[in-house]
Amino acid sequence: MNLKSVLTEYGLKTNHAIVLLTCLEIGSGSVAAIAKRAGLSRSSCEAVLEILHRGGFVTSFKKKKVLHYAAQDPRIIIQVVKRKAFALEQALPQFLATYSENRIQSNTRYYEGREGVQIVLNEILNEADDILTYGSVEDLFATVESFPDFVEKRFQKKILVRALLPNSPKAQERREIGLQKLMRVTIIPEDYYQSGAMAFLWKHKLALVSLNVNQAVIVIESKELVNLQRAMFNALWDAYAKDSN
């Protein structure tokens, strides 16, 4: 495991991660000693150490009137991070209330890449009681590696799904195992829909997922637009359900 990557993924800047790792390696040292070991100028290193000190990542003490820094015990750092995360979680209802009150125009979100797709899949798992979905299930399983895990978690949460899928081997497979996974599938003609995309509807939200090499997602929050999509979905469902089953 690359510790520098872990720290930068957490949110530390590269130089901050380098200085923290240097402190962990040497135990403690003066600014000059840490700067030399980290390959930074003294002034830059001193500024980074002050930031890390305020963040609780390092401690400071004087030795023969010279200021020294030492890395905080990693277990204590984790405890501090958990306390901060817990404080944010406790304040979540207030954040959500403020978020809702001020959302007049901001009802569309856009994400790029696999991380963006995963954010939206997690959002669906956390919010949905039931899901309507339609699109290219072949492309979905081929490009979104985490989707089988999403299916399993959805099943564990007992979230019901109705899916409109163009005829394909994967669509037939999903229909066969549908009831085992709390899913009802209606097959529509193969030539009815030929596009590398998938749509998910839940509550008052619609997610449109592009399944090309550069995955992307648009999430629309609109009661009126989602109701329109539901009506169109149900019309197709009623038209093809009898022939599909």
Secondary structure, DSSP 8 states (H G I E B T S, - for coil): --HHHHHHHHT--HHHHHHHHHHHHHSEEEHHHHHHHHT--HHHHHHHHHHHHHTTSEEEEEETTEEEEEE--HHHHHHHHHHHHHHHHHTHHHHHHHHHHT-SS--EEEEEHHHHHHHHHHHHHHH-SEEEEEE-HHHHHHH-TTHHHHHHHHHHTT-EEEEEEESSHHHHHHHHTGGGGTEEEEEE-GGG---SEEEEEETTEEEEEE-SSS-EEEEEE-HHHHHHHHHHHHHHHHHHHHHH-
